[in-house]
Amino acid sequence: MDSNLNIFSLTPVASSEGVWCFAFGENSMLLLWNPSIKKSVGISVPNYTYQPDSPKMIFGFGICPVTLEPTILKINYPLYTDGPWYVSVSTLSSRTWYNLDYDCLPRESIRIKRAGQAVIDGKIFWIGSERFYNDDGISNKIYLIVSFDLVTHQFHVQDMPEQVRVGEFSPPYYISQLGDSIIISGSFDFGNFRFIYAWALEVEGGFLSSCSMLFNIPHPGGHYLKLLGFSKDNQPIVEATVVQQWYRSLQVFHPTIEYFQNIGVEANRDSFFIGPFKESLILLTEPNNQLIY
């Protein structure tokens, strides 16, 4: 990346249509980067005094399928209690941020899992959750699929498919994508082994249409695997945690031996990010390394 920014201060947000988005530093700036044309553009993030910034502040990123416009969301809501959402949207050409009306937003009780998103069929998808309390005061959390339409700028909420929510398949869930499918993954214990599993959710018209199991792979019980994405041959690539080891390793599933192989890349926890590569000319007319206020 041709940038004067400290690479260690960049946090991946998402990729869409060949453009990658990173948050920089203390979430004061976003960086859009198109590796195929070696262009990067910085976007200043406003700090609204009437929007409560919190550790749960979330960024969303996607390319509008109609205008091919890079679109960015800044989402804030109370951290530990139900409360109103505050969502600001900016597009690269507008050079401004505006707030979404409340009728465009999800229910105040819904929260989004910050790690991971998928951009498919003109919508950004996240894993969401909603907590309910029984009469005896015991809480119960259900998991959902939350999406944002990059054309209409409306949020939508859909139930997690029943197949993913039952049996031994339990949260935490992670979201990624493979082609035009949303991938929901996780892991569970079974005796001396753990299993990493993934379900493929098909999308039609921006809404979930079907769900099928993609894989269910056993591995040693002392390892914890988090699905990051897929190789060009559609083999799962995971971040692997080994008990009593500080660094995480990048591993890819080898179909011949039916085992995950370490490819020799190590880094801190949650610092890996994998997104689909696509050649595009988005950002071509923008001056390189420009900072937009």
PyMOL commands that set and color helices and strands:
alter all, ss='L'
color gray80, all
select helices_A, chain A and resi 7-9+102-104+162-165
alter helices_A, ss='H'
color red, helices_A
select strands_A, chain A and resi 10-16+19-24+29-34+39-44+58-63+70-76+86-91+97-99+110-112+118-120+123-133+139-149+155-159+174-178+181-190+193-204+207-220+223-230+236-242+248-254+259-267+290-292
alter strands_A, ss='S'
color yellow, strands_A
deselect
rebuild
show_as cartoon
